Amino acid sequence: MARGNKAVRPLIEILFADELGIEESPPTADHDECKLHRPRPPHSQTCLLNSVGDDADMFDADPHAPNVAEELTREVYARFGLAYYMTECIFRGLVNLFAILPFTRASATRPRVEERMKVAEQMTLGEVVRNTKPLLSADLHGSLEWALAKRNILAHGFWFERVHMMATDDGKQELIDELMQDVEVLRGLSGVLDTLNLEHMRRLGMTQEQFAEALAASREPVEPLPARRIPKMEETIEVTAAWMIEREQGLSTLVMRDSAGLMWQLCDVGLGWSNFIGPDETWKPVSKLMKLLPARVVARPKSAKPWNYNLHVSTGALISVSRGEEGPFTLRIEMLNRG
């Protein structure tokens, strides 16, 4: 279950292209037009007793007490750890769903999926539940709220409220039974989220071979996602250069560089992360933009719809991205100041 969740990261690298290619068309007098194609770990607890297991003799002073008491103590801790572990599986399942569910096969790019995953990884469980619920069936909402409440009890109140039960074997067994019931419910919910992840990955084009490759890669440590800033709504970025980069099958990609040297490319909501490093001799400067740079560009317009938005360039241009109901994406660069 956890391996499957971990496999989503390498699967993103296997499945998604870094960008949507652009098929350039002859420019008109007023604009250039081209078409885009789709080629926690558990928290430590603090309670009144630092370690019930290590100090079990404080409850039973008889040095000849049977080992069953010690075994029950270990079993309580093991079941507690398993219950908390299952809440972490739920957290990661929701992170993965938050990252991939908004996208279709025609709109997803690897940097944008990774950006959303980075955002979700920095959320608390409560935040990721709140932000993922709108993407999920209402039938799951109650289960997610229950899992959140259960995780909060495990993290913050379980030992404080129940540590007295560790004084007797009957109390320990009661805790074991309670925790195992929780584990089964949490495991079931985690399985539902795993299924939703796999089903949507298949809709995005995942093959069984790709999943097997990603699962094998999950046996190795996963590199953390880059610590790059994510533009806020209506935030502007100072762009200093812009290029078209030729890709496979006659396609190309628009890439911009900001004043800090970071690369940006078009995504579903405006400017997004880019994995390009450069430039090199194959990159073609976008002359219509270059003569207006440096300039500030609204990176994430408030009015943006998926692959339908306008990026305003402060020195007199408009970068328009649009898509018809069934047609390809269209990129247009208009000059606003012609004097």
C-alpha positions in Angstrom: 0.0 0.0 0.0 2.7 2.5 1.0 4.9 1.2 -1.9 2.1 1.9 -4.3 1.8 5.5 -3.0 5.6 6.0 -3.2 5.5 4.7 -6.8 3.4 7.7 -7.9 6.5 10.0 -7.8 8.6 7.9 -10.3 5.4 7.2 -12.2 5.0 10.9 -12.8 8.4 11.1 -14.3 7.7 8.1 -16.6 4.1 9.1 -17.6 4.0 12.8 -18.1 5.8 14.9 -20.6 7.7 17.9 -19.3 5.7 20.3 -21.4 3.1 20.6 -24.1 4.6 21.1 -27.5 3.8 24.1 -29.8 3.3 23.7 -33.5 4.1 27.1 -34.9 2.1 28.7 -37.7 3.0 31.7 -39.9 2.6 34.9 -38.0 0.1 37.6 -39.0 0.7 41.3 -38.9 -0.8 41.7 -35.4 0.1 38.4 -33.7 2.0 35.2 -33.8 -0.2 32.1 -33.6 0.8 28.6 -32.9 -0.9 25.5 -31.6 -0.2 23.4 -28.6 -0.6 19.6 -28.8 -0.3 16.9 -26.2 2.4 14.7 -27.8 4.9 12.5 8.2 6.6 10.5 9.8 4.6 10.0 13.1 4.8 12.9 15.6 6.3 12.2 19.0 3.8 12.0 21.8 4.3 13.5 25.3 2.3 12.1 28.1 2.5 11.8 31.8 4.7 8.7 31.6 7.7 8.9 29.3 7.8 5.2 28.5 5.3 2.9 29.9 6.9 -0.2 28.3 10.4 0.5 29.8 8.8 1.2 33.2 6.3 -1.6 33.2 7.6 -2.8 36.6 6.1 0.4 38.1 2.7 -1.3 37.5 3.8 -4.8 38.6 6.5 -5.0 41.2 6.7 -8.8 41.1 10.0 -9.7 39.5 8.5 -13.1 38.7 5.5 -11.8 36.7 4.8 -13.8 33.5 6.2 -12.4 30.2 2.7 -12.1 28.9 2.5 -8.6 30.4 5.6 -7.5 28.5 4.3 -9.0 25.3 1.0 -7.3 25.6 2.9 -4.0 26.2 4.9 -4.4 23.0 1.7 -5.4 21.1 0.0 -2.2 22.2 2.9 -0.2 20.9 3.0 -2.1 17.7 -0.7 -1.7 17.0 -0.5 2.0 17.8 2.3 2.4 15.4 0.4 0.5 12.7 -2.7 2.7 13.2 -0.6 5.8 12.9 1.2 4.4 9.9 -2.2 3.9 8.1 -3.1 7.5 8.7 0.2 8.4 6.9 -0.8 6.1 4.0 -4.1 8.1 3.8 -2.2 11.4 3.9 0.0 10.3 1.0 -2.9 8.9 -1.0 -4.6 12.3 -0.7 -1.4 14.1 -1.7 -1.2 12.0 -4.9 -4.9 12.6 -5.7 -4.6 16.4 -5.1 -1.7 16.3 -7.6 -3.3 14.3 -10.4 -7.1 14.5 -10.3 -7.5 18.0 -11.9 -5.7 16.9 -15.1 -6.7 15.0 -18.2 -4.4 13.2 -20.5 -4.4 16.3 -22.8 -3.6 18.9 -20.1 -1.1 17.3 -17.7 2.6 18.2 -17.7 5.1 16.7 -15.3 6.3 20.1 -13.8 2.7 21.1 -13.0 1.8 17.8 -11.4 5.0 18.0 -9.3 4.1 21.6 -8.3 0.7 20.5 -7.0 2.3 17.5 -5.2 4.8 19.9 -3.5 1.9 22.1 -2.4 0.1 19.1 -0.9 3.1 17.7 0.8 3.4 20.9 2.8 -0.2 20.7 4.0 -1.3 19.2 7.3 -3.7 16.2 7.0 -6.6 18.5 7.8 -5.6 20.9 5.0 -5.1 18.1 2.4 -8.5 16.6 3.4 -10.2 20.0 3.0 -8.5 20.7 -0.4 -9.0 17.3 -1.9 -12.7 16.7 -0.8 -14.0 18.9 -3.7 -12.2 16.5 -6.1 -13.8 13.4 -4.6 -17.2 11.8 -4.3 -19.3 13.1 -1.4 -19.6 9.4 -0.3 -16.0 9.6 0.9 -16.2 12.9 2.8 -17.5 11.3 6.1 -14.8 8.7 6.1 -12.1 11.3 5.5 -13.3 13.4 8.4 -13.4 10.3 10.6 -9.8 9.5 9.6 -8.7 13.0 10.4 -10.3 13.0 13.8 -8.8 9.5 14.5 -5.3 10.7 13.5 -5.6 13.8 15.7 -6.5 11.5 18.6 -3.6 9.2 18.0 -1.2 12.1 17.7 -2.4 14.3 20.5 -4.7 12.6 23.0 -4.5 8.8 22.8 -1.8 8.2 25.5 -2.9 11.0 27.8 -6.5 9.6 27.9 -5.6 5.9 28.0 -2.2 5.5 29.6 -3.9 4.2 32.8 -5.1 1.2 30.9 -1.5 0.0 30.5 -1.5 -0.9 34.3 -3.4 -4.2 33.7 -3.3 -7.0 31.1 -7.1 -6.5 30.5 -6.6 -2.9 29.8 -3.8 -3.6 27.4 -5.9 -6.1 25.5 -8.7 -3.6 25.3 -6.3 -1.1 23.7 -5.1 -3.7 21.3 -8.6 -4.5 20.2 -9.5 -0.9 19.8 -6.4 -0.1 17.8 -7.0 -3.1 15.5 -10.5 -2.0 14.7 -9.2 1.4 13.8 -6.4 -0.2 11.6 -9.0 -2.1 9.6 -11.1 0.9 8.9 -8.1 3.1 8.1 -6.6 0.3 5.8 -9.9 0.1 4.0 -10.0 3.9 3.3 -6.4 3.8 2.2 -7.2 1.1 -0.2 -10.0 3.1 -1.7 -7.7 6.1 -2.2 -5.1 3.8 -3.8 -7.7 2.5 -6.2 -8.7 6.0 -7.2 -5.1 6.9 -7.8 -4.5 3.9 -10.1 -7.7 4.4 -12.0 -6.9 8.0 -12.8 -3.3 7.2 -13.7 -4.7 4.7 -16.2 -7.0 7.4 -17.6 -3.9 9.5 -18.0 -2.2 6.8 -20.0 -0.4 4.6 -17.5 0.4 1.1 -18.8 0.9 -1.9 -16.6 4.6 -1.9 -17.6 5.0 1.7 -16.5 3.4 0.9 -13.2 5.7 -2.1 -12.7 8.7 0.2 -13.6 7.6 2.8 -11.1 6.9 0.2 -8.4 10.5 -1.1 -8.8 11.9 2.4 -8.6 10.0 2.9 -5.3 12.4 0.5 -3.7 15.0 3.2 -3.8 15.1 6.6 -2.0 13.1 9.2 -3.8 14.7 12.6 -4.5 12.7 15.5 -2.8 10.8 17.8 -5.1 12.5 21.1 -5.8 12.1 23.9 -3.4 10.9 26.4 -6.0 8.5 29.2 -5.3 4.9 29.0 -6.6 3.4 32.2 -7.9 0.4 33.5 -6.1 -2.8 34.7 -7.8 -2.1 37.8 -9.8 1.6 37.9 -8.8 3.9 39.3 -11.4 7.3 37.8 -12.4 10.0 39.9 -14.0 10.8 38.1 -17.3 14.2 38.9 -18.9 14.2 36.5 -21.9 11.9 34.2 -23.9 12.7 31.3 -26.3 11.0 28.7 -28.5 12.7 25.3 -28.0 12.2 22.8 -30.8 11.0 19.4 -29.6 10.2 16.1 -31.3 7.8 15.7 -34.2 8.1 19.3 -35.3 6.7 20.7 -32.0 8.2 23.5 -29.9 7.9 25.0 -26.4 7.8 28.6 -25.1 10.2 29.0 -22.2 10.8 32.2 -20.2 13.6 33.2 -17.8 13.1 35.5 -14.9 15.4 38.0 -13.3 16.5 35.4 -10.7 17.6 33.0 -13.5 14.6 30.6 -13.0 12.9 29.0 -16.1 9.2 29.1 -16.5 6.9 27.6 -19.1 3.2 27.6 -19.9 0.9 25.4 -17.8 -2.9 25.1 -17.4 -3.2 28.2 -15.2 -0.4 30.5 -16.5 3.3 30.3 -15.9 4.6 27.2 -14.2 7.7 25.3 -13.3 10.0 24.2 -16.1 12.7 21.5 -16.1 14.7 23.2 -18.9 18.2 24.3 -18.2 19.8 26.7 -20.7 19.8 28.4 -23.1 21.8 26.7 -25.8 22.4 27.3 -29.5 19.2 25.4 -30.4 16.9 27.8 -28.5 15.3 30.5 -30.7 14.7 33.9 -29.1 11.1 35.1 -29.5 12.0 38.4 -31.1 8.6 40.0 -30.6 8.9 39.5 -26.9 12.6 40.0 -26.5 12.5 43.6 -27.6 10.0 44.3 -24.8 12.0 42.7 -22.1 12.7 43.0 -19.3 9.1 43.3 -18.3 6.7 42.1 -15.6 4.3 39.3 -16.5 1.2 38.4 -14.5 2.1 34.7 -13.9 -1.3 33.4 -12.6 -4.2 35.5 -13.8 -7.2 35.3 -11.5 -9.5 34.8 -14.5 -7.5 31.8 -15.8 -9.4 28.6 -16.8 -7.5 25.4 -17.7 -5.4 26.4 -20.8 -7.6 29.5 -21.4 -6.0 32.7 -20.1 -4.2 35.9 -21.0 -0.7 36.9 -19.6 -0.3 40.6 -19.6 3.3 41.9 -20.3 3.9 45.3 -18.6 5.7 46.8 -21.6 2.9 46.3 -24.1 2.1 42.8 -25.1 -0.5 40.1 -24.4 0.2 36.4 -24.4 -3.1 34.6 -25.0 -3.6 30.9 -24.6 -6.9 29.4 -25.5 -8.5 26.1 -26.5 -11.7 25.3 -28.4 -14.1 22.6 -27.3 -12.3 19.9 -29.3 -9.5 21.8 -31.1 -5.9 22.2 -30.2 -4.4 24.8 -27.9 -3.6 28.2 -29.5 -0.9 30.5 -28.4 -1.0 34.2 -29.6 1.4 37.0 -28.9 -0.2 40.4 -29.5 1.5 43.8 -29.4 -0.6 46.3 -27.6 1.6 49.4 -28.0 2.3 50.1 -31.7 3.3 53.7 -31.5 
